[in-house]
Amino acid sequence: MSEASEILFERRGAAGLVTLNRPQALNAVTLGMVRVFTRQLRDWRTDPLVTRVVLTAAGGRAFSAGGDIRALYQAGTTGRHDEMLAFYGEEYVLNSMIKHYPKPMIALIDGIVMGGGVGLSVHGSHRVAGDRLLFAMPEVGIGFFPDVGATWFLPRLPGEFGAYCALTGERLGPADAMTASIATHRVSSARFGELADALCGAAPVDAILGAFAEPAGEAPIAARRNAIDRLFKGNRVEDILSALDAEVAAGGPDAGFAATTAAAIRTKSPTSLKLALAQMRAGAGL
């Protein structure tokens, strides 16, 4: 499949409509997709007929499960390092372009949103969570670190949510994503098509999203907010694990959460954990 069919572009009404179209690969992002998306955003930036960009995904199971790690792994292990590094370099430029885009960028995020999919959505002005949203930055589990601008956005989540997400790779559902400020609006997945059509009209983006927005619902992570802020405030991974272990030993109401969380962290790459926590602490002031 060529990049022309892996990511689709259409100008519909006032909107530039983008559709990630690799459902068989959970819409994992390739270098070709990065390049054509970057070119299209440059064109739309100066097109007076396009007043907003709407980003969607085909298939239903995933908005985007990340970068194409299999392809990157194969490139790295077969000596095609220039190809591998080009992906990351150009992907990060695209993420920065999205962050600083002069027009509203609205991502309709449903299903799995990880890694590269986070980079394409979280930096935009509006992120709409569907029913099946599963957000995560699970990079420490594969010996990598939270990238795609995570050094900026994770430390700016409320409290210690950023450190919690970075060190555990925990998956957040739609209500959790709203609580953590990953998503800006909550809309039923069944209304995504209707919402996309409305966003192609001339009405202001915020007015349209306000009309479609639904209550976020009960967020499991909200009940753990105080525990996360208290147990993840350390500046060393060892300190955070010690705090979690002490919570377990004390047998308080957060002991079960602490035990599960400490066990999850101990399955990750130790080097990646060190890098990820350093990102959270340094990134807060960058």
Backbone bond lengths (Angstrom), bond angles and torsions (degrees), N, CA, C in turn:
res aa  C-N    CA-C-N  psi(-1)  N-CA   C-N-CA  omega(-1)  CA-C   N-CA-C  phi
1 M - - - 1.463 - - 1.526 108.84 -
2 S 1.313 117.47 131.91 1.457 121.48 179.72 1.506 110.01 -82.57
3 E 1.367 115.11 160.35 1.456 118.20 179.03 1.522 111.84 -61.44
4 A 1.350 117.48 -24.09 1.462 120.59 179.42 1.524 111.32 -63.83
5 S 1.328 117.26 -29.88 1.463 119.95 178.95 1.527 111.98 -100.54
6 E 1.356 117.75 -12.12 1.459 121.13 179.73 1.525 112.36 -80.46
7 I 1.325 116.16 -22.10 1.449 121.46 175.91 1.525 107.42 -142.84
8 L 1.330 116.72 124.10 1.459 122.17 -171.02 1.522 110.26 -108.33
9 F 1.330 115.27 143.61 1.464 121.20 -179.53 1.527 109.83 -127.15
10 E 1.311 115.09 141.02 1.452 120.50 178.63 1.524 108.43 -152.10
11 R 1.325 116.60 136.03 1.460 118.73 169.06 1.511 107.50 -95.06
12 R 1.324 115.81 115.72 1.452 121.26 -179.12 1.523 107.85 -124.94
13 G 1.318 116.70 111.58 1.453 120.29 -176.65 1.516 110.52 62.34
14 A 1.329 115.48 -127.01 1.464 120.68 -177.72 1.520 112.82 -88.74
15 A 1.330 117.00 0.31 1.458 120.38 -172.37 1.520 112.89 -111.70
16 G 1.312 114.24 146.29 1.449 121.35 163.40 1.518 106.36 -93.57
17 L 1.324 116.88 117.04 1.465 122.05 -174.94 1.528 109.43 -102.53
18 V 1.330 116.45 125.92 1.465 123.23 -179.30 1.519 108.29 -117.41
19 T 1.335 116.99 131.99 1.461 120.84 178.09 1.521 109.92 -126.61
20 L 1.332 117.15 117.72 1.461 121.37 171.79 1.527 106.71 -70.82
21 N 1.345 116.62 127.33 1.466 119.81 -167.00 1.524 112.48 -131.79
22 R 1.335 116.52 48.96 1.466 121.69 171.45 1.532 109.28 -122.80
23 P 1.318 118.24 57.44 1.470 118.85 -174.10 1.519 112.87 -60.01
24 Q 1.350 117.03 -29.91 1.464 119.51 179.84 1.518 111.84 -67.20
25 A 1.342 117.73 -19.83 1.467 123.18 177.62 1.525 110.70 -113.89
26 L 1.339 116.33 25.76 1.464 122.33 -178.42 1.526 111.36 53.48
27 N 1.340 115.10 33.10 1.469 122.95 177.36 1.527 112.98 56.96
28 A 1.332 116.02 31.99 1.464 120.12 175.41 1.524 109.43 -61.12
29 V 1.322 115.66 141.88 1.459 122.00 -171.73 1.528 110.76 -88.08
30 T 1.330 116.04 132.62 1.466 121.80 177.32 1.523 109.82 -108.17
31 L 1.349 115.78 167.85 1.458 120.38 177.57 1.523 110.80 -61.28
32 G 1.321 117.64 -39.64 1.454 120.44 178.70 1.514 111.73 -61.46
33 M 1.327 117.28 -41.20 1.453 121.20 177.89 1.531 111.21 -64.04
34 V 1.319 116.33 -41.50 1.469 120.64 178.06 1.525 110.29 -59.12
35 R 1.317 115.93 -44.17 1.467 119.86 -175.72 1.520 112.16 -67.42
36 V 1.314 118.21 -44.83 1.467 118.56 -178.17 1.529 110.91 -72.49
37 F 1.314 117.54 -33.20 1.460 120.67 176.86 1.537 109.91 -64.22
38 T 1.324 116.67 -44.28 1.467 121.08 178.70 1.518 110.89 -59.70
39 R 1.349 116.98 -45.18 1.477 119.94 179.41 1.529 111.05 -62.60
40 Q 1.348 116.05 -41.64 1.463 119.17 -177.83 1.524 111.41 -66.16
41 L 1.325 117.04 -40.69 1.466 119.59 178.87 1.518 111.19 -63.99
42 R 1.327 117.22 -36.51 1.466 119.86 177.06 1.528 110.32 -63.62
43 D 1.326 117.19 -40.69 1.469 120.47 178.99 1.530 111.13 -65.33
44 W 1.326 116.34 -46.03 1.461 120.25 -177.08 1.530 112.58 -69.83
45 R 1.330 115.89 -25.10 1.468 119.09 -178.60 1.525 111.48 -58.73
46 T 1.325 117.29 -34.32 1.467 121.32 -177.28 1.528 112.79 -107.07
47 D 1.322 117.45 7.84 1.462 121.48 179.69 1.525 109.26 -88.95
48 P 1.320 119.40 111.97 1.465 120.74 -176.67 1.522 113.38 -66.74
49 L 1.328 117.34 -17.47 1.459 120.23 179.91 1.530 112.41 -79.78
50 V 1.322 116.43 -17.44 1.469 121.31 179.13 1.524 108.27 -101.95
51 T 1.340 116.25 113.35 1.463 120.15 -178.28 1.521 113.07 -105.86
52 R 1.331 117.05 -8.44 1.464 121.37 177.17 1.525 108.73 -159.39
53 V 1.339 116.66 157.40 1.463 122.99 178.03 1.527 108.01 -117.96
54 V 1.332 115.95 131.01 1.463 121.96 -179.47 1.531 108.01 -116.12
55 L 1.322 116.16 123.61 1.465 122.31 -176.35 1.525 109.23 -110.14
56 T 1.338 115.62 122.56 1.460 122.22 -179.76 1.526 109.05 -129.30
57 A 1.333 115.87 179.83 1.463 120.14 -179.63 1.518 110.00 -145.13
58 A 1.314 115.95 147.19 1.459 122.51 179.99 1.526 110.65 -88.18
59 G 1.319 115.86 152.58 1.452 120.67 167.94 1.504 116.75 106.06
60 G 1.327 118.63 -35.98 1.458 120.47 177.02 1.513 115.26 91.40
61 R 1.334 119.15 -32.85 1.471 120.30 -176.70 1.515 112.71 -76.12
62 A 1.337 115.91 -31.91 1.465 119.35 -175.37 1.519 110.10 -149.07
63 F 1.325 115.91 136.35 1.453 120.07 164.86 1.527 107.27 -68.79
64 S 1.311 116.94 -56.10 1.468 122.98 169.49 1.514 107.70 -166.67
65 A 1.340 115.34 124.25 1.461 120.67 -178.56 1.522 112.46 -82.32
66 G 1.340 117.28 7.23 1.465 119.85 175.51 1.506 112.16 127.65
67 G 1.335 114.82 -164.57 1.455 119.95 171.04 1.515 108.93 -75.29
68 D 1.306 116.88 162.46 1.464 120.49 -179.13 1.526 108.97 -76.28
69 I 1.342 115.65 83.30 1.462 121.62 -173.72 1.525 111.61 -61.52
70 R 1.333 117.09 -35.47 1.463 119.22 179.10 1.528 110.77 -61.31
71 A 1.344 116.13 -45.65 1.460 119.72 179.40 1.518 111.27 -65.70
72 L 1.330 117.14 -39.28 1.461 120.67 179.41 1.527 110.90 -66.73
73 Y 1.323 116.07 -40.36 1.468 120.28 177.72 1.533 110.81 -62.58
74 Q 1.322 115.75 -45.51 1.468 119.62 179.80 1.521 111.34 -63.64
75 A 1.347 116.27 -38.62 1.467 118.97 177.86 1.519 110.76 -64.54
76 G 1.332 116.86 -41.43 1.454 120.15 -178.35 1.510 113.46 -68.66
77 T 1.330 116.80 -38.41 1.456 120.29 -175.93 1.527 113.28 -84.23
78 T 1.324 117.06 -8.71 1.468 120.01 177.44 1.522 111.61 -110.84
79 G 1.324 116.26 16.84 1.459 120.33 173.19 1.515 115.41 82.09
80 R 1.330 118.50 6.75 1.470 121.03 179.82 1.527 109.89 -91.31
81 H 1.333 114.03 59.82 1.453 119.18 -173.10 1.529 112.23 -68.47
82 D 1.329 117.21 -34.41 1.463 119.26 179.09 1.523 110.88 -60.33
83 E 1.334 115.98 -40.11 1.464 120.94 179.31 1.524 110.85 -65.10
84 M 1.338 115.71 -42.43 1.457 120.93 -179.46 1.530 110.43 -64.76
85 L 1.328 116.80 -46.96 1.459 120.75 -177.84 1.527 111.66 -68.95
86 A 1.335 116.43 -32.44 1.469 119.53 177.62 1.523 110.27 -61.52
87 F 1.333 116.84 -38.90 1.470 119.16 179.24 1.519 110.48 -58.34
88 Y 1.336 116.02 -52.53 1.460 118.55 -176.85 1.529 111.27 -63.15
89 G 1.314 117.05 -45.53 1.456 120.18 -178.56 1.511 112.71 -60.10
90 E 1.325 116.78 -45.91 1.466 119.94 -178.05 1.533 111.58 -75.72
91 E 1.327 116.77 -31.94 1.461 119.92 176.10 1.523 110.20 -62.66
92 Y 1.324 117.61 -43.28 1.460 120.82 -177.52 1.532 111.01 -68.10
93 V 1.336 117.12 -35.40 1.463 120.23 175.14 1.534 109.97 -62.25
94 L 1.332 116.59 -41.86 1.468 120.81 177.20 1.526 110.67 -62.96
95 N 1.334 117.85 -43.78 1.464 120.85 177.83 1.526 110.92 -57.57
96 S 1.329 116.42 -43.34 1.469 120.90 179.33 1.524 111.11 -65.57
97 M 1.333 116.72 -38.97 1.464 120.63 177.55 1.525 110.37 -61.26
98 I 1.323 117.23 -42.72 1.462 121.43 178.30 1.525 110.50 -62.56
99 K 1.343 116.32 -43.07 1.459 120.89 -179.38 1.532 111.31 -59.48
100 H 1.317 116.92 -38.53 1.469 121.27 -173.53 1.534 112.60 -105.03
101 Y 1.334 117.32 15.31 1.457 120.02 -175.74 1.527 109.73 -64.97
102 P 1.323 118.22 137.23 1.467 120.49 -174.30 1.522 114.25 -79.55
103 K 1.322 117.57 -5.49 1.462 121.41 -179.90 1.533 108.71 -119.04
104 P 1.347 117.53 152.91 1.468 119.15 178.38 1.529 111.03 -55.74
105 M 1.335 115.23 136.56 1.466 121.74 174.46 1.514 107.01 -121.78
106 I 1.324 115.35 117.03 1.456 121.54 -174.32 1.524 108.74 -113.53
107 A 1.332 116.36 117.11 1.465 121.05 178.29 1.516 109.39 -102.86
108 L 1.332 116.35 125.15 1.459 121.56 175.39 1.524 106.74 -94.36
109 I 1.326 115.94 99.67 1.468 120.94 -169.07 1.527 110.01 -104.29
110 D 1.329 115.20 118.65 1.454 122.38 179.84 1.517 107.68 -140.06
111 G 1.325 117.24 152.23 1.457 119.64 -177.03 1.527 110.19 72.49
112 I 1.324 115.94 -155.02 1.467 121.85 -174.44 1.522 110.49 -72.71
113 V 1.327 115.63 129.93 1.464 122.29 174.95 1.525 106.93 -130.56
114 M 1.320 116.28 102.47 1.458 121.11 -177.54 1.530 109.80 -137.52
115 G 1.330 115.58 158.29 1.457 121.41 170.98 1.510 114.05 46.00
116 G 1.334 115.35 -117.52 1.455 120.63 -177.99 1.511 113.82 -58.42
117 G 1.327 117.77 -30.46 1.454 120.78 176.07 1.514 112.01 -67.49
118 V 1.340 116.16 -33.63 1.460 120.89 174.13 1.527 109.51 -64.80
119 G 1.331 116.51 -43.69 1.458 120.56 -179.20 1.514 113.48 -60.62
120 L 1.327 116.78 -32.69 1.469 120.74 179.98 1.524 112.77 -79.57
121 S 1.322 117.80 -17.39 1.465 120.10 -172.70 1.517 114.06 -115.23
122 V 1.326 117.62 -46.38 1.462 119.86 -168.17 1.522 112.83 -67.54
123 H 1.332 117.85 -24.55 1.462 120.55 -178.77 1.528 112.50 -83.76
124 G 1.330 117.28 -9.30 1.449 120.79 178.54 1.516 111.49 -73.99
125 S 1.316 116.23 169.33 1.461 120.41 -175.66 1.523 113.26 -72.39
126 H 1.346 118.10 -28.96 1.457 121.93 -176.62 1.530 109.52 -138.39
127 R 1.342 115.99 133.87 1.471 121.53 177.40 1.522 108.20 -128.74
128 V 1.333 115.84 117.29 1.452 121.62 -174.12 1.529 109.28 -104.61
129 A 1.320 117.14 117.24 1.463 122.40 -176.17 1.518 110.80 -87.74
130 G 1.334 115.96 126.21 1.450 122.21 173.35 1.517 111.72 -90.02
131 D 1.338 116.46 -178.06 1.463 121.97 -174.35 1.522 113.12 -64.90
132 R 1.335 116.93 -33.69 1.466 120.69 -171.27 1.530 112.93 -99.06
133 L 1.323 117.51 9.95 1.460 119.57 -176.12 1.524 112.19 -56.17
134 L 1.323 115.23 130.88 1.471 122.41 170.54 1.522 106.85 -132.58
135 F 1.330 115.74 100.47 1.457 121.84 179.99 1.525 109.67 -94.34
136 A 1.336 116.44 138.27 1.467 119.85 172.85 1.523 109.83 -161.13
137 M 1.323 114.34 152.69 1.465 122.49 168.43 1.533 106.15 -118.00
138 P 1.340 117.26 84.55 1.466 120.95 -170.32 1.528 115.00 -93.08
139 E 1.343 117.55 19.87 1.469 121.01 -169.01 1.537 114.09 -60.65
140 V 1.349 117.98 -31.97 1.470 118.88 -177.66 1.522 111.60 -65.23
141 G 1.322 117.23 -14.69 1.459 120.39 178.01 1.513 114.02 -80.57
142 I 1.345 117.49 -11.63 1.469 120.76 -179.91 1.526 111.82 -120.76
143 G 1.348 115.95 18.34 1.453 119.31 177.51 1.506 113.87 77.81
144 F 1.338 116.60 19.10 1.466 121.27 177.88 1.530 106.86 -112.34
145 F 1.310 118.39 -160.16 1.461 122.27 178.11 1.525 107.44 -143.98
146 P 1.325 118.10 158.06 1.472 120.10 179.79 1.530 110.69 -61.28
147 D 1.330 116.19 116.92 1.472 119.79 -175.33 1.531 109.38 -114.92
148 V 1.299 118.62 -144.15 1.477 126.11 -179.94 1.537 112.49 46.22
149 G 1.340 115.96 40.23 1.459 119.68 178.46 1.512 114.51 85.09
150 A 1.344 117.89 11.47 1.464 120.67 -178.69 1.525 112.18 -66.31
151 T 1.337 117.79 -24.64 1.465 120.34 176.39 1.524 110.40 -62.13
152 W 1.331 116.65 -23.74 1.465 121.59 176.94 1.522 111.93 -91.54
153 F 1.354 116.96 -53.30 1.462 117.31 -167.92 1.522 113.82 -82.31
154 L 1.326 119.80 -32.53 1.463 119.18 -178.48 1.535 112.20 -64.90
155 P 1.343 120.23 -45.38 1.471 118.25 178.75 1.526 113.68 -63.96
156 R 1.327 117.16 -15.61 1.463 120.62 -178.19 1.529 112.72 -96.17
157 L 1.322 117.18 4.78 1.464 119.58 170.28 1.530 108.26 -72.65
158 P 1.325 118.29 159.51 1.466 119.92 -178.27 1.532 112.58 -57.96
159 G 1.321 115.39 140.61 1.453 120.94 175.55 1.517 113.32 53.73
160 E 1.338 115.67 -131.56 1.472 121.65 -179.74 1.528 111.91 -103.89
161 F 1.350 117.47 21.96 1.458 119.75 178.38 1.529 110.90 -57.46
162 G 1.339 117.43 -38.30 1.464 120.56 -177.97 1.515 111.60 -61.98
163 A 1.329 117.03 -47.96 1.466 120.47 179.05 1.527 110.16 -63.57
164 Y 1.324 116.81 -39.20 1.466 121.26 178.56 1.529 110.73 -61.23
165 C 1.336 116.78 -47.84 1.470 120.05 179.76 1.523 111.26 -65.28
166 A 1.324 116.92 -40.92 1.462 120.67 -176.12 1.520 112.04 -67.39
167 L 1.328 117.95 -39.50 1.465 121.05 -174.06 1.519 113.44 -87.38
168 T 1.319 117.50 -23.78 1.467 120.06 -177.65 1.522 113.02 -103.45
169 G 1.356 117.62 -26.56 1.458 119.80 -171.74 1.512 112.28 67.16
170 E 1.333 117.20 18.92 1.463 122.02 -176.03 1.525 111.28 -59.50
171 R 1.325 116.12 142.63 1.462 121.78 178.87 1.521 110.01 -89.03
172 L 1.321 115.33 133.11 1.454 121.54 179.02 1.517 109.34 -109.11
173 G 1.334 116.70 132.08 1.452 121.81 173.91 1.519 110.51 -81.76
174 P 1.336 117.70 -175.28 1.469 120.14 -174.41 1.522 113.85 -61.63
175 A 1.338 118.44 -42.61 1.464 119.70 -179.96 1.528 110.76 -66.88
176 D 1.327 116.40 -41.20 1.467 120.21 176.38 1.528 111.14 -62.34
177 A 1.322 116.52 -41.14 1.469 120.39 -179.63 1.518 110.86 -63.15
178 M 1.321 117.74 -36.38 1.455 121.16 175.71 1.529 110.42 -67.06
179 T 1.313 117.01 -45.17 1.467 121.21 -179.87 1.524 111.34 -61.31
180 A 1.334 116.35 -37.10 1.465 121.47 -178.09 1.523 112.97 -86.48
181 S 1.326 117.36 1.54 1.475 123.19 -179.95 1.530 113.20 68.26
182 I 1.327 117.59 17.08 1.461 120.50 171.65 1.527 109.11 -70.09
183 A 1.322 116.87 -42.64 1.464 122.69 176.59 1.521 109.28 -104.19
184 T 1.319 115.61 148.54 1.465 120.83 178.07 1.528 112.27 -101.86
185 H 1.342 117.57 -21.70 1.462 121.61 -178.53 1.528 109.18 -144.27
186 R 1.309 115.60 155.15 1.470 122.56 177.59 1.524 108.55 -121.10
187 V 1.326 116.71 121.97 1.460 122.37 179.24 1.529 108.23 -137.56
188 S 1.309 117.90 139.25 1.459 122.03 178.06 1.528 110.74 -58.10
189 S 1.310 116.34 138.03 1.466 120.95 179.41 1.521 111.74 -55.95
190 A 1.329 116.60 -34.39 1.460 120.76 -178.29 1.528 111.99 -63.74
191 R 1.312 117.54 -18.71 1.465 121.24 -178.37 1.541 112.49 -101.74
192 F 1.324 117.12 4.86 1.470 119.49 -177.87 1.524 112.03 -61.15
193 G 1.332 117.11 -41.16 1.459 119.75 179.41 1.517 111.68 -63.38
194 E 1.326 115.52 -44.41 1.464 121.30 177.74 1.529 110.80 -63.01
195 L 1.331 115.78 -40.68 1.461 120.16 179.22 1.521 111.10 -65.03
196 A 1.329 117.18 -43.57 1.466 120.41 178.91 1.523 110.49 -60.33
197 D 1.328 116.65 -42.09 1.473 119.94 177.83 1.524 110.96 -61.64
198 A 1.329 116.86 -42.82 1.461 120.39 -179.49 1.523 111.42 -64.62
199 L 1.334 116.15 -37.81 1.463 120.51 -179.53 1.525 112.17 -68.35
200 C 1.313 116.69 -17.33 1.466 120.30 177.14 1.527 111.73 -81.15
201 G 1.332 117.08 -7.84 1.452 120.95 176.60 1.522 111.04 -82.41
202 A 1.312 115.46 -174.56 1.464 120.70 -173.96 1.524 113.49 -93.34
203 A 1.332 118.06 -7.01 1.466 119.93 -178.82 1.523 110.19 -64.35
204 P 1.334 117.74 151.69 1.469 120.46 179.37 1.528 111.80 -58.30
205 V 1.323 114.94 142.17 1.469 121.11 -177.32 1.524 111.11 -57.89
206 D 1.324 117.58 -47.60 1.463 119.98 -176.64 1.526 111.78 -63.02
207 A 1.332 117.03 -35.83 1.464 120.09 178.56 1.524 110.58 -66.24
208 I 1.337 116.97 -41.80 1.465 120.60 179.67 1.524 110.33 -64.17
209 L 1.319 116.81 -48.17 1.461 120.21 -178.49 1.524 110.99 -64.76
210 G 1.318 116.51 -36.86 1.457 119.43 176.99 1.514 112.06 -63.19
211 A 1.328 117.31 -36.38 1.461 121.48 179.68 1.527 112.03 -69.87
212 F 1.324 117.11 -31.59 1.469 121.47 -178.00 1.534 112.88 -90.59
213 A 1.317 117.80 -20.04 1.469 121.27 -170.47 1.524 112.00 -61.88
214 E 1.334 113.93 143.07 1.462 122.21 178.87 1.522 109.23 -120.69
215 P 1.333 118.48 163.66 1.467 120.17 174.73 1.528 110.72 -57.98
216 A 1.319 116.44 143.40 1.467 120.55 -176.73 1.522 112.18 -69.60
217 G 1.321 117.24 -28.07 1.459 120.20 -176.17 1.518 111.03 87.98
218 E 1.325 115.84 175.77 1.468 121.34 -177.55 1.528 109.76 -74.24
219 A 1.328 116.00 129.01 1.461 121.84 -177.57 1.528 110.04 -103.74
220 P 1.336 118.50 115.09 1.471 119.59 179.03 1.516 112.96 -54.91
221 I 1.343 116.49 -35.89 1.465 119.35 -176.64 1.527 111.30 -67.48
222 A 1.329 116.96 -25.59 1.463 120.00 -179.62 1.523 111.36 -62.33
223 A 1.329 116.08 -35.97 1.463 120.36 179.78 1.520 111.83 -68.88
224 R 1.339 116.81 -19.23 1.460 121.67 -179.25 1.525 112.44 -103.12
225 R 1.346 116.59 5.80 1.459 120.13 -173.98 1.535 112.16 -55.75
226 N 1.329 117.28 -49.26 1.462 119.83 -178.04 1.519 111.50 -64.07
227 A 1.328 116.73 -40.28 1.465 120.22 179.51 1.532 110.64 -65.65
228 I 1.314 117.05 -42.94 1.465 120.58 179.40 1.524 110.67 -62.82
229 D 1.322 117.04 -45.74 1.467 120.06 179.90 1.527 111.58 -62.82
230 R 1.306 116.68 -36.17 1.464 120.73 -177.56 1.525 112.64 -77.73
231 L 1.335 116.40 -39.93 1.463 120.04 -172.00 1.528 113.46 -89.32
232 F 1.335 117.10 -17.63 1.471 120.28 -177.41 1.528 113.00 -108.15
233 K 1.322 118.02 20.24 1.463 120.10 -178.09 1.524 113.30 -85.28
234 G 1.321 118.44 -6.81 1.460 121.17 -178.18 1.517 112.83 -67.25
235 N 1.330 115.83 156.92 1.466 121.60 178.99 1.517 112.71 -100.16
236 R 1.332 116.84 0.68 1.469 121.24 173.61 1.523 108.22 -128.29
237 V 1.325 115.79 145.84 1.464 119.51 178.08 1.526 109.90 -59.31
238 E 1.347 116.44 -39.43 1.466 120.48 179.16 1.525 111.00 -58.61
239 D 1.337 116.78 -38.93 1.468 120.24 -178.70 1.522 110.86 -67.28
240 I 1.332 116.23 -39.70 1.459 120.06 179.31 1.531 110.18 -66.68
241 L 1.324 117.47 -43.46 1.464 120.27 177.63 1.526 111.20 -63.97
242 S 1.340 117.02 -38.50 1.469 119.74 177.48 1.529 111.13 -63.40
243 A 1.325 116.00 -40.59 1.461 119.62 178.53 1.524 110.95 -64.31
244 L 1.322 116.77 -41.35 1.464 120.60 177.76 1.531 110.83 -64.41
245 D 1.339 116.64 -44.01 1.466 120.45 179.70 1.527 111.24 -63.44
246 A 1.341 116.70 -39.08 1.464 120.34 178.75 1.523 110.95 -65.22
247 E 1.328 116.16 -36.40 1.461 120.40 177.49 1.530 110.53 -63.47
248 V 1.325 115.88 -40.49 1.472 120.55 177.60 1.522 110.04 -63.26
249 A 1.338 115.96 -45.38 1.465 120.55 -177.71 1.527 111.85 -64.46
250 A 1.351 115.06 -33.52 1.467 119.04 -179.19 1.519 112.19 -72.21
251 G 1.326 116.51 -22.98 1.461 120.42 175.80 1.509 115.29 70.44
252 G 1.328 116.66 24.92 1.452 120.51 -179.93 1.512 112.46 -76.87
253 P 1.342 116.75 -173.48 1.473 120.72 -176.71 1.521 113.81 -64.93
254 D 1.337 117.70 -19.81 1.461 120.77 179.53 1.524 112.64 -99.71
255 A 1.335 117.17 10.62 1.463 120.75 -175.98 1.522 112.07 -63.85
256 G 1.320 116.97 -41.85 1.461 119.64 -180.00 1.518 111.83 -64.36
257 F 1.323 115.76 -44.74 1.468 120.86 176.16 1.520 110.34 -59.26
258 A 1.339 117.23 -44.60 1.463 121.12 -178.47 1.526 111.13 -63.73
259 A 1.323 117.30 -40.95 1.469 120.53 -179.21 1.518 111.08 -64.43
260 T 1.334 116.42 -46.70 1.466 121.15 179.08 1.524 111.17 -62.10
261 T 1.321 116.32 -42.18 1.452 121.51 -177.17 1.518 111.21 -68.27
262 A 1.337 117.44 -44.65 1.467 120.61 178.61 1.525 110.86 -62.21
263 A 1.330 116.44 -40.87 1.465 119.45 178.91 1.518 111.10 -63.48
264 A 1.336 117.01 -39.17 1.467 120.28 178.79 1.521 111.02 -64.81
265 I 1.322 117.48 -44.32 1.468 120.63 -179.42 1.519 110.81 -61.84
266 R 1.323 117.03 -37.22 1.471 120.32 -177.07 1.531 112.85 -71.74
267 T 1.321 118.35 -7.55 1.468 120.05 174.61 1.525 111.94 -89.27
268 K 1.339 117.79 -5.97 1.466 121.23 -174.24 1.523 111.22 -90.63
269 S 1.323 115.31 166.75 1.466 121.10 176.15 1.519 109.82 -64.91
270 P 1.343 119.37 122.58 1.467 120.52 179.64 1.525 113.22 -59.19
271 T 1.331 117.00 -39.49 1.464 119.88 178.69 1.521 110.58 -64.78
272 S 1.334 116.17 -43.35 1.462 119.99 179.23 1.525 111.65 -62.94
273 L 1.328 117.00 -38.95 1.457 120.24 178.14 1.526 111.05 -60.21
274 K 1.339 116.23 -43.18 1.477 120.35 179.35 1.527 110.27 -61.84
275 L 1.323 116.17 -45.34 1.467 119.72 -179.96 1.525 111.22 -64.08
276 A 1.322 116.18 -43.69 1.462 120.07 -176.70 1.525 111.47 -63.13
277 L 1.336 117.64 -43.36 1.459 119.71 179.55 1.533 110.56 -67.59
278 A 1.334 117.02 -37.92 1.467 119.73 175.78 1.523 110.69 -60.83
279 Q 1.327 117.12 -38.71 1.469 120.99 176.06 1.525 111.12 -59.82
280 M 1.328 116.10 -44.82 1.462 120.24 -177.32 1.523 111.30 -63.23
281 R 1.320 116.51 -40.88 1.468 119.60 -175.94 1.534 110.90 -78.08
282 A 1.323 117.52 -43.81 1.476 119.31 179.16 1.519 111.29 -73.18
283 G 1.321 116.67 -37.72 1.462 121.28 -175.25 1.513 113.12 -63.98
284 A 1.312 117.58 -27.59 1.465 120.82 -177.98 1.513 111.85 -61.56
285 G 1.325 117.08 -26.87 1.464 120.12 -178.06 1.506 114.54 -107.28
286 L 1.334 117.99 8.19 1.460 120.66 -177.67 1.525 110.28 -89.88
